[in-house]
């Protein structure tokens, strides 16, 4: 009896104590689709790494849902008159999770040793434009540019350019650094524990530089690889938030106390376009007539309705409509859905049908998650005499197969174009982006005209002139067809109604989130 | 249901799959209205891409039943040889063979199949071989006991005394005695192979180029809120086939 009274008193005491120690509180459980492997977001663009690590780091700027920058680690910035340098004034008094002060040295080392070497998008989209990152004083850095680079600010968010601590990374091998497994950041949450393939726990950074944030005491990332299982966990209340749900699942979440929002952006990318890439090095897929037959023969509206369940829109230009100043409306309408003409193109290009009605068999490489896309494509192309052989592989194997060995005919990739064509479109089409960098120019496309137009657009400052150059490039791309742009897909995020304030478009998914009851 | 009827139904089902769902035919199914519930024109409804689900189930049966048939043949072949050798061989050889059999019996089919599928990609033949090559010990054990029992019978000792050759004895007397056991155990392997294929395809380790029942159930499961028929129909067919196999092969006594 005495024992149980003591236990009761202790429970009450603990309850009071924890209430006073954590004023705002609560925990959120967020589903992640895979074990991240490591937690260094500056040397990888892999989804699970950013889904977890984004909450532990900061970028120089923060991007809102539409991609507009606001201060994060940098509190102010100004461009020089010629557009050839950009100076950032860093926030003072920011501490790393281990208590060291954050300084300009951290910014310089992160860009030069990590991002420019190993972060696929920063390496392809930012490094070629930046000549040096200079330390002016401990709280000021200047980016010296090789040419005016208007997309710069949009490439400095926690997803595109997370800042890591120089005192742990300077002069060390970034791929084997122990801090990749026990990360030290400046972000709203700090690392607590990690059980492989099970869960990661982050706790509130009491010394976070944004006062009053974060509001949650901890976030638990539960690793649930299966999408259906993630949604079941959400319905059952085992998980509070799923940052990406499949469109068919949205249907069964209605009226179940779940908030669903549709966005163009998610950590790791925005304005994502499901894109069919042709290997231009192969005689078959290198043949323009064959690619034209694909453009004419594929019914993209069916993909939007039946695979994306209406979440998104059919692409009508190589650059997504979510970048309105660069988008060329109707650029792809030169290719209406016309199977008869597609058949004719194939016939006259010499792709004759065999005894079984098959003209040729092509392999198509993609992630297992895109199985329905390739299955519908198989069904649409079979009547044209094109047989597709799917080869599904995980990201590492796909990178190796497509970008290193170039052992494929077709590949189905969700290319996220970002908020500026410099971020995510240049890498797909510029000849300098051909090579062994994952998710770069998969087609192996080279066009002097397109290279020149992208270089020109990158060197201008005004969105109007830049847009003209991008629209001219899109007219060429629509004729050359190194890719066939299928559907601009939106992201669907879902969380329990007991929470508000998640930002599924940002790497800082839970910085402002809190529990209602 | 008598064994004959069940076996006949299974054969009819397999032939229907082969005849009405030739290889690659899934890609040639017309794309109609997606997600229609079962009706007279589409007895199983239509899937998310707009294909007739019954036609897709037949196509999946082609894969699933072929894997099961191949796996069963392999298991029967290996199991028969090992069982005969162990049953007829001198005790020390019997001992070695049976210990080796136990090692194989301890290998978990699903884990091994997952390993093979992730190493060599999901191929239908590889899947069938893995299932077949891990399921034979059950058969080998039963046939060994059966062989030893037959060899101890007076008529067999009489045949030896009359000077019949070992080959003739095996052919004339031992093999025919093994047939009922062989038939019964093939049912166990066949049913198990269908379920193993379904399980592997369900977790995404089948051949992505051809559909199968497991794959269809997995896909229907991913569309849980959109149509009960998407996973119920192929799942019912798997259960029905497993039941038919059991009815066709199991004898009144329980095996294993």
Boltz contact constraints between the chains, C-beta under 6 A:
constraints:
  - contact:
      token1: [A, 228]
      token2: [B, 221]
      max_distance: 6.0
  - contact:
      token1: [A, 228]
      token2: [B, 222]
      max_distance: 6.0
  - contact:
      token1: [A, 248]
      token2: [B, 223]
      max_distance: 6.0
  - contact:
      token1: [A, 248]
      token2: [B, 226]
      max_distance: 6.0
  - contact:
      token1: [A, 251]
      token2: [B, 225]
      max_distance: 6.0
  - contact:
      token1: [A, 251]
      token2: [B, 226]
      max_distance: 6.0
  - contact:
      token1: [A, 252]
      token2: [B, 224]
      max_distance: 6.0
  - contact:
      token1: [A, 252]
      token2: [B, 225]
      max_distance: 6.0
  - contact:
      token1: [A, 306]
      token2: [B, 34]
      max_distance: 6.0
  - contact:
      token1: [A, 306]
      token2: [B, 48]
      max_distance: 6.0
  - contact:
      token1: [A, 306]
      token2: [B, 49]
      max_distance: 6.0
  - contact:
      token1: [A, 368]
      token2: [B, 204]
      max_distance: 6.0
  - contact:
      token1: [A, 376]
      token2: [B, 49]
      max_distance: 6.0
  - contact:
      token1: [A, 378]
      token2: [B, 27]
      max_distance: 6.0
  - contact:
      token1: [A, 379]
      token2: [B, 27]
      max_distance: 6.0
  - contact:
      token1: [A, 379]
      token2: [B, 31]
      max_distance: 6.0
  - contact:
      token1: [A, 382]
      token2: [B, 27]
      max_distance: 6.0
  - contact:
      token1: [A, 382]
      token2: [B, 28]
      max_distance: 6.0
  - contact:
      token1: [A, 389]
      token2: [B, 209]
      max_distance: 6.0
  - contact:
      token1: [A, 390]
      token2: [B, 208]
      max_distance: 6.0
  - contact:
      token1: [A, 390]
      token2: [B, 209]
      max_distance: 6.0
  - contact:
      token1: [A, 392]
      token2: [B, 208]
      max_distance: 6.0
